Amino acid sequence: MITIKLKGGLGNQMFQYALGRKLAQKHGTTLALDVAFLNDRTPRKDVIFRNFDLDIFKLDPSVKIVNMPHYIDPVSKIAKLFFILKLKLDKNYIKEKYFQFDPAILDVPDGSYLDGQWTSEKYFSDIGDIIRREFLFKEALLPISEDLARVIASENSVCVNIRRADFVANKITATFHGVMDEEYFSKAMKIMENALTTAPHFFVFSDDIEWCKKNITSQFPVTFVDHSHKGVKFGNYLHLMTLCKHFIIPNSTFGWWAAWLSTSDPQKKVIAPKQWFADPKVDTRDVIPSTWTRL
């Protein structure tokens, strides 16, 4: 069995699942998803509590959901020291060493427990068809979204995903992640306009639609998609995003997956940030697929 520790929001959980699925497929074994950390509500400084979100997808039915609280790192400093020592003695425990792709991870043995983000397509690119099949949405689009979906399908649709919320409000998050500003999206939209042979229609998906309405403009049509379309666990929102033909994304795994899952246009163009995190010391070279444009 391969066990993956789930943590973070939907996009992070999707990366974690994808690596686990790759390793389970390689070993011909079962994939287990450890939800203990997601379920834990111990107060932690500047931590946003998350829930298990992968149940919006048609995951492989053999996947197991497990609860392994002994892999939850404690809050107190003294307890952390003992916790770290205990994990060093656990031969099955594999901790992500750094943010960039680590090819050695693909050679870990069956029985491993993996704890990390694993934010790179390189961990699962050779089973892309399997991942796309298992990330099909369980639920049909909401009735309120059906007309919008038809417009997205009929136009040369460009998804513009803008994440602000915690990237702006939480100081620690803002300092580490950084936030893509108006200038980034303006440049990206101009690049997209010049790259496309057919006039684009921009569809703006965001957690701050009011800011977008004040700051995002174009000579071409712009439609702002508010949260009346979000659905359960934002699954409907993501579904609509994947229907677009081209993408401008921020440094967000939610936007990353919308772009990656989209198959509406074989000549799909994706513009993504050159630097994924604000801290330039973090090596993020393996986050963006080679076919995407870095800005």
N, C-alpha and C positions, 0 to 999 in steps of 0.2 A: 504494500500500500504506500502511496505517496500522499503526504499530508501537507496542506498549505495553510499557513496562518492568514486569515482575512483581516484586513484593517483598511481604514480610509473609506472614501465614498465609492460610488458605483464604478467610476472609471478605474480607480485603483484595484478594486476587487476583480474587475475584468482582466487586468494584467496578471494578477495573482492566479486566477483560474486558468488563464491561457498557458502559463508556464506549467502549472500542475497537470493540466490535460496533456501537454506535450510529454512530460516525464512518465505519466501513467501509461500513455500510449506506447512509449518506447519500451517500457518494462512489461507491458501486457498485464497491468495490474489495476487496482481500484484507486480512484482519486477521492480523498477525503478533504473536506473543507472545515477547518477549525474556526468556529464562530465565537469562541470564548471571549476574545478581546473585544469583539463588537458588542457582545452582551454585557460586558463589564461596565458598571457605572461608578467606579471609584473616582472621586474628583481628582482631576489632573489639570495643572496650570495650562491655560490656553489650548486645551484639547476640545475639539468639537466631537460630541458623541455621534456615532454612525450606527446604522442598522444593516442587517443582511439584505442586500438589494438584488442579488443575482436571480432571485426567484421570479423576476419578470421575463426570464428567458427559458427557452426549451433546452435546458441542460441535459446532458447524457443521464438517463435514468439510473445508471449504476453509481453515480456520484453520491457519496455519503456526507451528511452533515454531522460533525462531531463537536464535542465540547471538552476542551483540554485546558482547564484553568491553570495548571501547573506551568504553562508556557506564557502566562501573563506577567510581564515585568512589574515588580512592586513599586510603590511610590517613594517610600523612605530610602534614604541613601544607604543606611546599613543593610537593609534587606536587599537592596540592589547588588551589593557586593557579594553576598551569599548566592544570590540568584545567578550572577555571572559565573561564579565558580562552579555552580551546579551544571550550568549549560556547557561549560568547557569539558565536563566529564561525560556529557551526553553525546555519544558517537553518532546518533541519528539527527542531531540538531544542526541545521545549516543556516547560518546567518549571512545575509547579503553583505559583501565586503565593501562595495563601492557602487555608485549609481550607474556607471556605464556597464555595458554588456560584459558578462563574465562567462566565457565559453566552458569553463570547468563545471559550471552548474549543470550543464546538460549531461554530465557524466556521473552525477551523484547516484548512489545505489538505491535500489528498491528498499523501502522502509524509512526513507529520509523524511524529516520534518523541516520545511523551508519557511524562513521568516525574512521577508523583504518586500520591496516594491516591484522589482523586475519590469521596469518601464522601458521595454524595447521589443520591437517586433522580431528581433533576431532570436529570441527565445522560442518562438513558435511559428516562424514564417513557413516552414515546410509542411505544417498541418493547417495552413490558413483556411482551406475549405472546411475542415472539421470545426474550427473555431467559428466561422461564419454561420455554419449550420446550427451550432449549439447556442449561438447568440441571436437566433430568431426570436421574435417577440411572441409571448404566449397569447396576449390579448390583441384583438383587432383594434384599429385606430378608433378613438372616441368619435361618436357621431358629429360632434361639433367641429372635428378636424377633417372630415372627409372632403369638404369643398376646398379647404386649404391644400390638402394633399394633391388634389387634382390640378390646382394651379401650379404647385411645385413641380409636378410631373410634366406639365405642358410648357413651362417656361425654361429658359436657360438659367436655372436656379443656382444661386450661390448662397450657401449657409454662412452667415457671419455670427460666430459664437462669441459672446462677450461675457467674461466672468469678472464680477466685481465683489459684491457681498463680503465674504470673509477675507478676501484678498485685500480689501480696503479697510474693513472695520477692525480686524485682528492685527495688532501691531507686529507680533512675532511672525505671523503668516505673511504679512505684507513685506517685512524685511527680508525674509528668506525667499519667498516665491517671486515677489515683485508683481506688478500689474501692468498689463498692456494698455497703453493710453490711447487717446484720440488720434495722435500722430501715427501710431502703428496701424490702426485700422484704416485711416485715410490713405496711407501709402499702399497698404495691401489691396484696398478696393481699386485704386488707380492701376496697380499692376494687373489685377484681374480684368479690369475693363479693357486694357490694351492687349492682353493675352488671348481673350476670347474673340472668336470671329462672329459670333452672334451676340446681340445686346443682352447683357445680364439683367436678372431681376434678383436683388439682394433680399434675403430673408433673415432678419435679425432675431436671434434667440439669446436671451440673457436673463440673469437674475436681477437686473436693474434696468428694466425697459424704459423707465422715465428718463434716466441718464442718457440712454441710447437715443431717444427721440430728440433730445436737445443737442446731441453731439455727432450723430451719424447721418451724413447727407450724401447724396449722389445725384448726378444728372439722370441716372437711370432709376427705375422703380425700386422703392424700398418698402418692404412689409415688415412690421414689427409683430412678432409672435409672442403674445403675453402668456401668463401662467394659467389661463383658462384651458390651455392645451397641455398642461403638464402631465395629467394622469397620475396613476399610482406610482410612487417612487420615481417620478419624472420619466417613466418608461415611454409614455406617449410622446413627450417632448423629444426624447432621443430618437424615437421611431420616425417622427417627422423630419428631424435633421438628417437622418440617413437617406431619406428620399431625394435630397438635393443632389445636384450634379457636381458642384464644385464647392470648395470650402476655404474659409479664412478662420483660423482657430487661434485661441490664446494659449497660454501655458497651462492647459487644463486637460487632464486625461479624459474627461467627459467629451470634450470637443474632439480630441484625438480619435476616440473610438467611433464617433459619428462619421468622421472622414474616412477612417479605415474600413468601416463596414459598408459604406456606400458603394453600390455597383451600378448606379444609374447611368454612368457615362464611362466608356472604356478609356476615354482621354481625360479622365478626371484630373483637375488641377487643385492642388492644396497648398496654401500658404500658411506657414507656421513660424513661431518665433525662433530666431537663431540661438538665443540663450534661453533655456527653459526655466532657469532659476535666476534670481537677482544676483546671487553670490557667484561670481565668475570662477571661483575655485572649484565649484562642483562641475565635473565633467559630464556634459549632457549630450555628447556627440551622437550617441546611439538611440536617442529618443525619436528623432524624426527620420522616417524612411527616406532612402536615397532619391526616390522619385518626386518627393515633395520639395517645394521651394522654401528656403529659409530666409527670413527677413529680420 
